[in-house]
Amino acid sequence: MPDINCPLCKSKGHIFFSYEKHRFLSCDQCQGIFRDPGQILNFEEEKSRYLLHQNHLEDKGYLKFVSPLLQAVQREHPSGAVGLDFGCGHTPVISEVLKGQDYIFDIYDPVFYPQRVFEGKTYDFITCCEVMEHFQHPKKEFDLLAGLLKSDGNLICMTSLYSEEIDFENWYYKNDPTHVFFYRKETLTYIMRNWGFRRLKIEESLLVFLK
């Protein structure tokens, strides 16, 4: 198997897990875990998978699931703050809920809302709800996100972290073929240090990067 470099830090990856349709590599530098590029879906396959998501404003279960992120925005930023819902999916639930509380939002999704409305702008905060694990080119994405934040802005995310206590073979999170990059706490620290964030808060699956 040819050398495959980590898409976040560009260091060499080594095989971490391999079984049928799920082959992942791990990076010794940033500790990220990433899917073999040969297993990444094409655009139409990825879009078909996303269309299966049933997230909507009337879904009480989903609203409860995303409540830590909503509360983090409310805790860190007053009404009237300007945010970007990055990777909002086909139904931008996060931004719609917060717009109802007088936050101002742009939305972007590379599949469903591909217009780059953020060009030439900066934001008080950016939300990425269950998006980071889909980054096929995480270095490029974090370059973009960090550059879109104001000098005191926050990147507020949700994703499931991997730790050594998890049985990766039976970890449900890896089975979604659109999930291509997983983060350890060490990976988040690498991001914090290399993309100009001064602090990082981790509360289970809620991550807040503070400039």
C-alpha positions in Angstrom: 0.0 0.0 0.0 1.5 3.4 -1.0 2.2 6.0 1.6 -0.9 8.1 2.5 -0.4 11.4 4.3 -2.8 12.8 6.9 -5.2 15.3 5.3 -4.9 17.6 8.4 -1.2 17.8 9.1 0.3 16.1 6.1 2.3 13.7 8.1 2.5 10.0 7.1 -0.4 7.8 8.2 -0.3 4.2 9.1 -3.0 1.5 9.1 -5.2 1.8 12.1 -8.2 -0.4 11.2 -9.1 -2.4 8.1 -12.2 -4.5 7.5 -14.2 -4.7 4.2 -15.5 -1.2 3.4 -13.9 0.5 6.4 -10.2 1.1 6.2 -8.7 3.9 8.4 -5.3 5.3 9.0 -4.0 7.1 12.0 -1.5 10.0 12.2 1.3 10.0 14.8 1.6 13.8 14.7 -1.9 15.2 15.1 -3.5 11.9 16.2 -6.3 12.2 13.6 -7.9 9.1 12.2 -8.8 9.2 8.5 -10.5 7.1 5.9 -8.5 5.6 3.1 -9.0 8.1 0.2 -9.9 5.2 -2.1 -13.0 4.6 0.0 -14.4 8.1 -0.1 -17.7 8.5 -1.9 -18.2 10.6 -5.0 -20.4 13.7 -4.9 -23.6 12.0 -6.0 -23.2 9.1 -3.6 -22.5 11.5 -0.8 -25.5 13.7 -1.6 -27.8 10.6 -1.7 -26.6 9.7 1.8 -27.3 13.1 3.1 -30.8 13.2 1.7 -31.6 10.3 4.1 -31.1 12.7 7.1 -34.5 13.6 8.6 -33.4 16.6 10.6 -36.1 19.3 10.8 -37.5 22.0 13.1 -40.3 19.9 14.4 -38.1 17.0 15.4 -37.9 17.2 19.2 -35.3 14.5 19.4 -33.0 16.3 17.1 -33.5 19.6 18.9 -32.6 17.9 22.1 -29.5 16.5 20.5 -28.2 19.9 19.2 -29.2 21.7 22.4 -25.6 21.8 23.8 -24.5 23.7 20.7 -27.5 26.1 20.8 -26.8 26.8 24.5 -23.1 27.3 23.8 -24.0 30.0 21.2 -26.3 31.7 23.7 -23.7 31.5 26.5 -20.8 32.9 24.4 -22.7 35.5 22.3 -25.5 38.0 22.8 -28.5 38.3 20.5 -27.7 40.3 17.5 -24.3 38.5 17.0 -23.6 37.4 13.4 -23.0 33.7 12.7 -22.3 31.3 9.9 -24.0 27.9 9.9 -21.3 26.0 8.1 -22.4 22.6 6.7 -26.1 23.2 7.5 -27.4 20.3 5.4 -30.6 20.3 3.5 -32.5 21.8 6.4 -30.6 24.6 8.4 -32.1 23.8 11.8 -29.4 25.5 13.9 -29.6 28.8 12.2 -33.4 28.8 12.0 -33.7 28.2 15.8 -31.2 30.9 16.6 -32.6 33.4 14.1 -35.8 33.1 16.2 -33.7 34.4 19.1 -32.5 37.4 17.1 -29.1 36.1 16.0 -28.1 37.0 12.4 -27.1 34.1 10.2 -25.6 33.2 6.9 -25.8 29.5 5.8 -23.5 27.4 3.7 -23.4 23.8 2.7 -21.2 22.5 -0.1 -24.0 20.1 -1.3 -27.3 21.9 -0.6 -26.4 25.6 -0.3 -23.1 25.9 -2.2 -23.1 29.7 -2.8 -20.1 31.0 -0.9 -22.0 33.8 0.9 -19.1 34.2 3.4 -16.7 35.7 0.8 -15.3 39.0 2.1 -17.0 38.6 5.5 -16.1 37.8 9.0 -18.3 36.4 11.8 -18.7 36.5 15.5 -19.1 32.8 15.6 -19.4 29.8 13.3 -21.4 26.6 14.0 -20.4 23.2 12.6 -22.9 20.7 13.8 -21.9 17.1 13.0 -19.8 18.5 10.1 -16.1 18.1 11.1 -16.2 14.3 10.6 -17.2 14.9 6.9 -14.1 17.0 6.1 -12.2 15.3 3.3 -9.7 18.1 3.4 -9.6 19.3 7.0 -6.6 21.5 6.6 -8.3 23.4 3.9 -11.5 23.6 5.9 -9.9 24.9 9.1 -7.8 27.4 7.1 -11.2 28.7 5.8 -13.0 28.6 9.1 -10.3 30.3 11.1 -10.0 33.0 8.5 -13.7 33.8 8.6 -13.8 34.5 12.3 -13.4 37.9 13.9 -10.4 38.4 16.2 -12.5 37.4 19.2 -14.7 34.9 17.3 -15.5 31.3 18.3 -15.9 28.1 16.3 -18.6 26.0 17.9 -18.8 22.4 16.8 -20.3 19.0 17.6 -18.8 15.7 16.7 -18.1 12.4 18.4 -14.5 12.1 19.6 -12.5 8.9 19.5 -10.6 7.8 22.6 -8.8 4.5 23.3 -11.6 3.4 25.5 -13.8 3.0 22.4 -13.9 -0.3 20.6 -13.3 1.0 17.1 -14.3 -2.2 15.4 -17.8 -1.8 16.9 -18.0 2.0 16.9 -21.2 3.0 15.0 -19.7 6.3 14.1 -17.2 4.8 11.6 -19.9 2.9 9.7 -21.3 6.0 8.0 -19.3 6.1 4.7 -19.5 10.0 4.7 -17.6 10.0 8.0 -14.0 10.4 6.8 -12.0 12.0 9.6 -12.2 11.4 13.4 -10.6 13.5 16.1 -8.9 12.6 19.4 -8.5 15.3 22.1 -4.9 15.5 20.9 -6.1 16.3 17.4 -8.2 19.2 18.7 -5.2 20.6 20.7 -3.2 20.4 17.4 -5.9 22.4 15.7 -6.1 25.0 18.5 -2.4 25.6 18.4 -2.0 25.7 14.6 -5.0 27.8 13.7 -4.6 30.6 16.1 -7.1 29.7 18.9 -6.2 30.7 22.4 -8.5 28.2 24.2 -10.4 25.1 23.7 -13.5 23.8 25.6 -14.5 20.2 25.3 -17.8 19.0 26.8 -18.4 15.5 25.5 -19.3 16.0 21.9 -19.4 19.8 22.1 -16.2 21.7 21.1 -15.7 25.4 21.4 -12.5 26.9 19.9 -12.0 30.5 21.2 -9.9 33.1 19.4 
